[in-house]
Amino acid sequence: MKKKKIVLVFALLFSVFLTACTQKASDPKQDNWTKYQKQGSVTIGFDNTFVPMGFEEKNGQYAGFDIDLAQAVSDKLGIQITFQPIDWDMKETELQNGTIDAIWNGYTATDERKEKVAFTIPYMGKSTSFGL
């Protein structure tokens, strides 16, 4: 029962996340979730050097907490994910230009960023620690 609740929470977060972070900078309230459901896929931009959250292993595979979480949620929702490494300094531009559909990778909601994109409920807090 607890496992089902966790999956439901992650599914909700993922659907809200996709709705929130896939807007053009000119219209941060636009909801694109229906579009991605019809497509059955979404492209997620991430920093592939952000260990342990998202990174590229020596064998070329993407790994990390954010990668695993996004993949688990997408499996439950039946949405295919394409992970797209991006220049982290250009993340909002990549989103605005449609190169990526969402950002999932340690993207902190700040007042300045909220003017450019909409955010969902965070899945990690500032006090989260990995014991590093």
QUICOR-V645656 format. One record per backbone hydrogen bond with DSSP energy under -0.5 kcal/mol. NH is the residue of the N-H (numbers start at 1). CO is the residue of the C=O. Records with the same first field share a line. If there is no record, write none. Layout:
BEGIN
NH: CO, CO
END
This chain:
BEGIN
5: 1
6: 2
7: 3
8: 4
9: 5
10: 6
11: 7
12: 8
13: 9
14: 10
15: 11
16: 12
17: 13
18: 14
19: 15
20: 16
21: 17
22: 18
23: 20
27: 24
30: 27
32: 30
36: 32
37: 33
38: 34
39: 35
40: 36
41: 36
42: 80
44: 42, 82
45: 43, 102
46: 84
48: 46
50: 47, 54
51: 49
53: 50
54: 50
55: 63
56: 48
57: 55, 61
60: 57
63: 55
65: 52
66: 53
67: 53
68: 64
69: 65
70: 66
71: 67
72: 68
73: 69
74: 70
75: 71
76: 72
77: 73
78: 74
79: 74
80: 40
82: 42
83: 81
84: 44
85: 83
86: 46
88: 86
90: 87
91: 88
94: 90
95: 91
96: 92
97: 93
98: 94, 95
99: 94
100: 94
101: 43
102: 43
104: 45
108: 106
110: 108
114: 110
115: 111, 112
116: 113
117: 113
118: 20
128: 125
END
